[in-house]
Amino acid sequence: MRGLVWLRILHWLLLVLHWDGVLPLLVWSLPGMLQGVFPGRRGVIEFSAVVFPIAVFVLRYRVGLRVIAGNACGGAVRRLQRGVFFVGIFVRVLVDAVVMLSCLMPAAGGVWDEMLIPLGIYVAAMLVAMYPGEIRRVV
């Protein structure tokens, strides 16, 4: 039983790392790729900083609600998880847009300093929202 608990915790953390670690890095690397493909076309990056965070929001929302619906938590906890999840992905949209636009901002080197608190809120929200619940022993 203990091995199963650790496996479930590992799965939970990998799920959060996958959706809330790898996906943001892909979104944040997009402006650099677009600058290479469309040099000097500021509008392309501005447009993508609006469209892509919203598209990722919709994708993450759908997947997250499916994960919450399939966890082993009670109804009240799932409602809390959905609320925390929505707040977290809303914060994420704002962070994504700012980070994507930072390549166009003069002296935007400090943008990461300002993003640490919102990113911390986002990660904490995702850890709560994606909590899989306890495994109940059937006797």
N, C-alpha and C positions, 0 to 999 in steps of 0.2 A: 504494500500500500504506500509506503514512504517513497519508493522509487517512482510510483505513479504520480504522487504529489509533486516531486521535483521535476518530473517530465512535464507536467502541466504548467508549472511555474516557468520553466524554460521556454515552453511553447508561447506562453503569454508574453514574456520579454522579447522573444524573437519576432512575434507579431507586431509589437510596438516598435521595435527597431526597424523592421521592414517597412511598415507604412509611415512611420513617423521619423525615420532616419534617412533611409535611402530615397524615398520619394521627394522629400524637400531638397535633397542635394541635386536630384535630376532637374527639378523646377528651377532652382537657383543657378544652375549651370547654363540654362537656356539662353539668357542674354548674351553670354560670351560666344555661344555657337551662332546666334543670330547676327552678332556683330561681324563674325567671320564670313558669313554668307551674304549679308547685306551691309557692307561697310558704309558708314556715314548716313545710314537710314535710321535716324532716331525714332521716327514714328513706328517702325516695326517693333522696336523694343517696348515702346510705350503701349502699343496695342497688346503685345503679348503679356505685359505686366498686368493687364486687366483681364484678358481672356483666360490665360492658363491658370492663375490662382482660382478663378471661379470654376473652371472645368475640374480641377483637382479637388475643390471643395465638394462638388457634386459626386464625384467618384468616391471620395473618402467617406462622405455621408452615407451613401448606399452600402458600401462595404461595412462600415462601422455599425450601422443599424442591424445588419445581418449577423455580425459577430455578437452584439449585445443580445439579440433575440435568441441566440443559440447557447448562451452561457448558463451556468448552473446557479444563478442568483434568483432571489425572489422578485416579485413584481415591484415592490417599493424600491429595491436597489436598482433594478433595471430602469425605472423612471428617473432615478437620480443619475444613473450612468448616461442616459440619453441627454439629460440636461447639461451635464458636465461635458459630454462629448460635443454637443453643439457649440457651447462656449469655446471649447478648445479649438475646434476647426474654424470657427469664426476668427479667433485670434490668429490662427495660422494663415488665413487668407490675407490679412493685413500685413503680417510679417513677410509672406511671399512677395506681395506687391512692392513693399519697401526695399527688400533685398534685390529684387529684379531691377528696380529703378535706380539702385545705388550706383550702377555702372555709368549712369548718365549724370549723376550729381557731382559737382566739383567738390573735391576734398571729402569724399564719402567714406574715407577710411575708418571713421569712427562709428559707422552704421551698426557694426556688430556689437559695440558696447551698448547701444540703445536697444538692441534686440534681445539682449540676454534675459531680461525680466519677462518679456512676452514669450520667449521660447521656453523659459522655465515653467511659466503658467501652462503653456501648451503641452509640454511633456508630462507634467503632473496630471493634467486633465486626462490625457490619453492613458496614463497608467491606471487611473481610477476607472475610466470608461471601459477599458478593455479587460478589466479584471474578470477572470473566467468563473469565479465562484469556487466554492468548496466541493470536493468530491465527497459524496455521502456514501457511507458503507452500508450495503444492503445485507441484512442478517438472514 
